Amino acid sequence: MQPLLFLENISYKYPDNNEYILENLFFQFNDRERIGIIGPNGRGKTTLLHLCMKLLTPDQGEVYFQGQAVNTNQKVQELRRNIGLVFQNPDDQLFSPTVIEDVAFGPLNLGVKPEQAREIASNTLDLVGLGDYEERITHKLSGGEKKILSIATILAMNPRAILFDEPTSGLDNDSREHLIGVLQKIEQSMVVVTHDWDFLNRIASTLYNLENKTLTRHDINMLHNHTH
């Protein structure tokens, strides 16, 4: 079976730096897989997610979506229709005046008719527990509410996989529990970058550590040792 996404022998350095932050890195995941990625700050975890989405282009190596190299605009668009990225800061993701408009934006962009886009948005808000927030002003929401809303904007496009960059950062305990409940409900593949071991223990089935510029797969039991 072809992996959904495959990064082959990826090396990347920032434009103003001579040293690679990621080097000879391999990474893949399949439908319905739940992967956690941990590692110290500044080692390239966010960069890795941006390479997966082709928001950055590797200096070496290739990104494959369903076995095909993502090297044309058309392939990039196909990749981004199927894999969504939830940014660490929800303000990077949310820009519409009201909650329902933010969630309907993605389906509309995919060519769904307005009434249907609104229905999808409404159902998605119900799914994430923000059903009565439709007409709320987006920028007046709390940090936790914005985080859940930013996930809803991706879910509304029904991607096959979602990449999460530090989803629990800045959340209070109630918001964090709410988020865990939402993620346990949804069926999509997930790649979660986080420092939060307990969160991964409840969400992920596979664990990688980003260290020494590459990914090392770890036994998921490492999680239990960390969280107990």
C-alpha positions in Angstrom: 0.0 0.0 0.0 1.3 3.5 -0.9 1.8 5.7 2.1 -0.4 8.7 2.1 2.6 11.0 2.5 6.3 10.1 2.1 9.3 12.4 2.7 12.3 10.8 1.1 15.9 11.8 2.1 14.9 15.4 3.0 17.5 18.0 3.9 16.6 21.6 4.6 18.5 24.7 5.8 17.1 28.2 6.4 18.0 30.7 3.7 20.3 32.7 6.0 22.0 29.6 7.5 24.8 27.3 6.2 23.9 24.4 8.4 21.0 22.0 7.7 18.3 21.9 10.4 17.0 18.7 8.9 19.3 16.2 7.1 18.7 13.0 5.2 15.3 12.7 6.9 12.7 10.0 6.0 9.1 10.1 7.2 5.9 8.6 6.1 2.3 8.0 7.3 -0.8 6.2 6.2 -4.5 6.8 6.4 -5.9 6.6 9.9 -2.4 6.6 11.5 -1.8 8.8 14.6 1.7 9.9 15.0 3.3 12.0 17.7 6.5 14.0 17.2 8.5 15.3 20.1 11.9 17.0 20.4 13.5 20.1 21.8 12.6 23.6 20.7 14.3 25.0 17.6 15.2 21.6 16.1 12.9 21.8 13.1 9.5 20.3 14.1 7.5 23.1 12.7 9.8 23.2 9.7 9.1 19.5 9.1 5.3 20.2 9.1 5.8 23.0 6.6 7.9 20.7 4.4 5.1 18.1 4.5 2.7 20.8 3.2 5.2 22.1 0.6 5.0 25.5 2.3 8.8 25.1 2.2 10.8 23.4 -0.5 13.5 21.0 0.6 17.1 21.6 -0.5 17.4 17.9 -1.2 15.0 15.0 -1.3 11.4 14.7 -2.4 7.9 14.8 -1.0 5.5 12.2 -2.3 1.7 12.2 -2.0 0.1 8.8 -2.7 3.3 7.7 -4.5 3.6 10.7 -6.7 6.2 13.5 -6.4 4.7 16.8 -5.3 6.6 18.9 -7.8 4.0 20.9 -9.7 1.4 23.4 -8.6 -1.4 21.0 -9.4 0.2 18.3 -7.2 0.7 20.9 -4.4 -3.0 21.8 -4.6 -4.0 18.1 -4.5 -1.7 17.6 -1.5 -3.3 20.5 0.4 -6.8 19.4 -0.4 -6.1 16.1 1.3 -3.9 17.2 4.2 -4.7 20.1 6.5 -2.3 22.0 8.8 -3.4 23.5 12.1 -0.9 26.3 12.9 0.4 26.8 16.4 -1.1 30.3 16.6 -4.8 30.2 15.7 -4.7 33.9 14.7 -2.6 32.7 11.7 -5.6 30.6 10.6 -8.7 32.7 11.4 -9.6 35.8 9.5 -13.4 36.0 8.9 -15.6 38.2 11.0 -17.8 35.4 12.4 -17.2 31.8 13.5 -19.5 30.3 10.9 -17.9 32.3 8.1 -14.4 31.1 9.1 -15.5 27.4 9.0 -17.5 27.8 5.8 -14.6 29.5 4.0 -12.7 26.2 3.2 -15.6 24.3 1.7 -16.6 27.5 -0.3 -13.0 27.6 -1.6 -13.3 23.9 -2.7 -16.3 24.9 -4.8 -19.2 23.9 -2.5 -22.4 25.9 -2.9 -23.0 28.5 -0.2 -26.0 26.8 1.5 -24.2 23.5 1.6 -21.0 25.1 2.9 -23.0 26.7 5.7 -24.5 23.3 6.6 -21.0 21.6 6.6 -19.7 24.5 8.8 -22.7 24.1 11.2 -22.2 20.3 11.5 -18.5 20.7 12.0 -19.1 23.3 14.8 -21.4 20.8 16.4 -18.8 18.1 16.2 -16.1 20.2 18.0 -18.6 21.5 20.6 -19.0 25.0 19.3 -22.5 24.6 17.9 -23.9 27.7 19.6 -20.9 29.9 18.5 -22.0 30.4 14.9 -22.6 34.1 15.0 -19.9 34.9 17.5 -17.1 37.4 16.6 -14.0 35.3 15.9 -11.5 37.7 17.3 -13.3 38.0 20.6 -13.0 34.3 21.4 -10.7 33.0 24.1 -7.4 31.3 23.1 -8.8 27.9 23.7 -11.9 28.6 21.7 -9.8 29.9 18.8 -7.7 26.8 18.9 -10.8 24.6 18.6 -12.2 26.8 15.9 -9.0 26.7 13.8 -9.3 22.8 13.9 -12.9 23.1 12.8 -11.8 25.2 9.8 -9.6 22.3 8.7 -12.1 19.5 9.5 -14.8 21.3 7.4 -12.7 20.5 4.3 -12.8 16.8 5.2 -9.1 16.2 4.7 -7.6 12.7 4.9 -5.0 13.8 7.4 -4.4 16.7 9.7 -1.0 18.0 10.9 -1.0 19.8 14.3 1.7 22.2 15.5 1.7 22.3 19.3 -2.1 22.0 19.6 -2.2 22.3 23.4 0.1 25.3 23.8 -1.6 28.1 25.7 -4.6 26.0 26.6 -6.0 25.8 30.1 -6.9 22.3 31.4 -10.6 22.5 30.4 -9.8 23.5 26.8 -7.1 20.8 26.6 -9.6 18.1 27.8 -12.1 19.4 25.2 -9.5 19.3 22.5 -8.5 15.7 23.4 -12.2 14.7 23.3 -12.5 16.2 19.8 -9.3 14.5 18.5 -10.4 11.1 19.9 -13.6 11.4 17.9 -12.3 12.2 14.5 -11.1 9.5 12.0 -8.4 11.3 10.1 -4.7 10.5 10.2 -2.9 12.9 12.5 0.6 14.0 13.0 1.0 15.9 16.2 4.0 18.0 17.1 4.0 18.7 20.9 5.9 18.7 24.2 2.9 17.4 26.0 3.6 13.7 26.8 0.2 13.1 28.4 -1.6 14.5 25.4 0.3 12.2 23.1 -0.3 9.2 25.3 -4.1 9.8 24.8 -3.9 10.6 21.1 -1.0 9.0 19.3 -0.3 5.3 18.5 3.2 5.9 17.0 6.0 8.1 18.4 9.0 9.8 16.8 11.7 12.0 18.3 13.3 14.7 16.2 16.9 14.9 17.2 20.2 15.2 15.4 18.4 16.6 12.3 16.4 13.4 11.7 13.5 11.4 13.0 13.9 8.3 15.2 10.9 6.0 15.8 10.3 5.1 19.4 8.3 2.4 21.1 4.9 3.9 22.2 5.6 2.5 25.7 8.0 5.3 26.2 4.9 7.5 26.4 3.5 5.4 29.3 6.8 5.6 31.1 6.7 9.4 30.8 3.1 9.8 31.8 3.0 7.5 34.8 
